[in-house]
Amino acid sequence: MRVALIGAGMVSRHHLIAWTKLRPDVEIVAIADPVAANAASRAAEFGVPSTYATVAAMLDAEKPDAIDIAAPREFHAELVRLGVARGVPVLCQKPLAPTLAEAEALVADTAGARLMVHENWRFRRYYRDAARWIAEGTIGAVRQCQITLLTSGLLPDATGARPALVRQPFFLRERRLLVNEVLIHHLDTLRVLLGHLTVTAAHLGRTCEDIAGEDNALIAMKATSGAAAVVLANLAAPGFPPTQADEMLAIGTTGSIRLHGNRLERIGAAPEVREYDLAECYQGAYDAVIAHFVDSVRTGKAFETTPEDNLETLRLVEDAYRLSGWPRPGA
């Protein structure tokens, strides 16, 4: 399978690591990025033979068997349409488009195409294990579930730099930041754990005035099963490490599941503890998504993260902004 990669930014490195693990059955034959230095750097690092300044030129010259889109979200819809128009299977980084309305239009326009959304959080091994425990009924019916993300990444460190902005400078200008860029993963993961969700209340705020968007959030939801779910997050939380690490608690009728650091514990009924290498789980989620995409393309089976599935997550994102009133009037 000959694959063309679109985008050579930070996240593309994790994509390329995953693709190289599938050699020699799969090869990245080219990278397109308008910043020539970025494309050249990635190509040199991973042994990719060709680079292009434009996507159209790459697709016309290489005629790949599949396309992997790792470009910024404002370009997703246009790039997906380019790939679909050529009849090529497309893997597109989340979200499909910057807004729910744009994503809905894209899904309608590409109905029937082989299109998969790269939403990898749900593929992290500890969440896969937690979902399996819940599905197997090991803690009974889930009544409450919470995911917490607390980090000081937007607070100045000893050098005066804000680690989250050093790692992802575009955070500075995003007016919809925390929910749209980060918590979209957690909302999607909660859907996997609990099923269909509805947002019942949301509060978004900003304490770091240097950024355009929100840096803290509390989102309350209800599952069709009746379970209550909450996401609590803050990117400027004093006393917490600058790195991002999830905490999760699911309380069932006969037991509970708790994710704390690198430990996933089932307590109460049938106790069990599993430990993970968090760095390995981070890259492993990219590996799993890309391997699933390749397998599905080859076998013709359905993608797990279809465009329609991604719309369900985007509706939760949109409802969180709508119910919170963000952005604030005049903000």
N, C-alpha and C positions, 0 to 999 in steps of 0.2 A: 504494500500500500504506500503510495507516494503522497505525502501530506505537505501542504503549504501553511506556514504560520504567519498570521497577521498581527503585528505589534511586537516591539522589542523592549518594552518597559520592564519594570521590576518583576511583575508576575510572570512574564514570559520565561524567566529562568526556571521556575518550578514546572512549567509546561514542558520545557525542553528536557529537563531531567527525566520526567515521566516518559516522554517519547523515546529517549535513548534507551530506556530499559526494554523497549519492544523490538530493538534491532536484532537481527537483520530483516525481520518480517515486515517492519515498518520503517520508513525513512522520512525525515524532514528534508525536503529537497530545496526549499527556499524560504526566505523571511522577507516580508515587506514592512517597511517603516519609513515615514517621511524624514526621520532623523537618520541620515546615512551612518553616522558614527555608532548609533545604538544597534542598528541592524548588523553592521560589520563586526562589532564586538561580540554579539551573541553568536553570529555565524562562526567566528574564529574559535570561540569557546567550545562549541558543540559540533564542529566539523560539518557545518551546513554549506553546501557548495555555492549557492547563489543568493544574492540580495537584490531587492528592488525598492525604488522610491514610491511606487504606486501599486496598489492592489491589482488594478485592472491589467497592468503590464505583466505582473507576476502570473496571474491566472491565464492570460493569453499565451504566455511563453511556456509555462510549465505544464499546463493542463493536469493539475493534480487530481488524485482520486478522492481527496477529502481536504477540508479547510478547518483550521483551528484559529478562532478569533480571540486574541488576547489584547485587543485595543481598548481605549477608554469607552465607556458606555454610550457617550453621545454619538459614536460612530457605528454602534452595533447594528441598528436597523438597516442602514445603507449597505453595510458589509454583508449582512445576512442575505439581503436581496440579491447582491452580486453573485454570491455563491449559489443560491437557490436557482437563479436564472440560468446557471450553467449546469444544473442538474447534479450538483456535487453535494454529498453529505457534509453538513456543517456542524461543528461544535463551537458554541458561542459562550464566552464568559458571561456570568450573571451580571446584571439583569439583562433581559432581552433588549430593553430600551430604558431611557431615563425616566419615563413616566408610564403609568398604567395605560393611559389612553394610547400612547404610541406603541406599547407592547401589544395591546389588543388589536390594533390595526395591522401590525406586523404578522401576528398569528393568523389573522383572517387572510392576509395576502399570500401567506406561504403554506396554506392548508395542504396537507398531503406530502410536503417535502420531508426529506430526512434531516431533521433539525433537532439538536440536543442542546440543552442549556448546561453549561459547566457550573453547577452548584455543588461544591465539594464538601461543605461542612458536614452534611449528613453521612458522608462516606468515611469520616474519622472513625477509627476502630472502636473507641470507647462509646461513641454514640450508636454505632452498629450493634455493639454488644448490649447496650441499654435497651435499644429498640427490640432486640430479640428476646430479652428477659421479659419485657412488658408484653410482647405478642404471645409469649408462651404462658402468660398468666402467673408467673412466679411470684408477683407481689399482689395478685388479685386485680381488682379494677382500680385504675388510677383515679384519685380524687383531687389531688393538687400537684402541680409541677411548676418549678421555678428555675430559670437560668439567670445567673448573675455574671456580669462582666465588669470588673472594677480595675482600673489602671490609672497610673499617674502620667501616662504618655504625653498629655498636653500641658503638663506643668514643667517649668524650666528645671533642668538638672544642674549639677554643680558647675557646668560650663556656661549655663544660660540658654542652652539649646533645648528645644522641646522634642523629645525622642520620636514621638508619633509623626511630627512634621518632617523630621530628618528622613524617616523611612518612607513616608508617603506625602511629599510636599503638596500634592493637589488637595489634601484635607483643608488647607488654608482657605480656599475659595469656594468650597462646596456649601451652598445654602441649605441643602438637605444632606447632612453629613452622617450622623451616628446611625439613624435607622436605615437610611437608603444605602449606605456603603458597608456598614458593619453588622447591624442587627438583622438585616435581611437574612443572614445566615442562620441566626438563632431562631427567627420566626419559622424558617423553612424546616429546621431541625425539630422544633416543637410539633409541626404538622406531621412529621414522620413518627414521632413518639406517641402523639395523642389523636391523630386524625384531623378532620376538618375543624377549623378554628374560626371564631368571630371575635373581633376586637370590641370590647365593651367600654373601655376608657383608656386614655393615654395622657401623659404629661411629659412634655419635652422642654428642656431649658438649656441655657448656655452660661457658663461661668468664666470661660476663657474668651475674653473679648477680642483677642487677636484673630479669631476665626469667624467665618461668615455663618456657619451652621450651628446646629445643636450638639452639645457634648454630653448631655445626660438625658436619660429617658426612663420612664416607668410605663409599661404597657400591660394592661390587664385583658385577658381573653377568656373565652369559654368554649370548650369542645362540645361537639355534638353529643358525646357520651355524658356530658354534665360536668366533666372535670374542669377545674379552674386552673388557668396558666398565667404566669407573670414573667415578664422580662424586666430586670433591673440592671441598668448599665450606667457607667460614668467613666469618661475618658480623662477626667481631671480630678481624680480622687486622691487626696493627700494620704501619704502613708502606704500606698499600694505600689507594687513594682511597675515600671514603665512598660513591661511586656504585657501582652494580652493572654489571659488564661481563663477559661470558663469554669464556673461552679454550677452544678446542676443537682436538684433534689426532686425526686418523684415519689409521692406518698400514695401507697395503695391501700387496699382494704386488709391485706394480710402481711405486707412488708413494704420496704422502701428501697429506693436506689439513690445513692449519693455519689456524685463525681466531685472530688476534691483534690486539686493538684493533679498528680499522675495516677491517682487511685480511684477506681470505680468499685463501689461496695454495694452489695445487696444485703440488707439488714432486716431482721425480723424473721421472715420465712426463708428457709434454705439459704443461710448466710454464705456469701462468697466474696472474695476480694481479688481484683485483677489490677495489675500495675502496667503502665505503658511508658514508652519513650516518647515524650511529647513532640520532640523534633521529628522523630520518625513518623508519628501520626500525622503531623502537618504535611510533610511531603507525601506520605502514603495516601492521603486523600486525593491529591492530584494524580498519583499513579493509578488509583482505583477508578477515578472518573474516566481517564483517558483509555485505560484497558477496557472498561465497560463500553465506551464509545466504539472502539475498534471491533470488539466482539459482536456488538449489535449490528454494526455495518456489515460485517462479514456473514452473519447468520440471518439477518433480516428481522431479528426479534426487536421488540419495542424498547425504546430508551426508558430508563427510570425517570430521568428529569426532562420530561417533554415540555414543549412550549406551553401547553395548556396547564401543566403542573406548576410551572413557574408563574403563570398568571395568578394562581391561588395565593402564592406567597406575596406577589406584588400587590394584591388587593389588601392584604394585611398591612403592608407598608403604607399604602395610600390611606387606609382607614386610621392608622396611628397619627399621621400628619393631620388629617381632617378633624379627628376628634380632639386633638390637642390644640388646634388653632395655629399651628406652626406653618409658615413663619409668622411671628407676631406682627400685628399691624404697625407699619412704619419701620420694621426691623430691616 
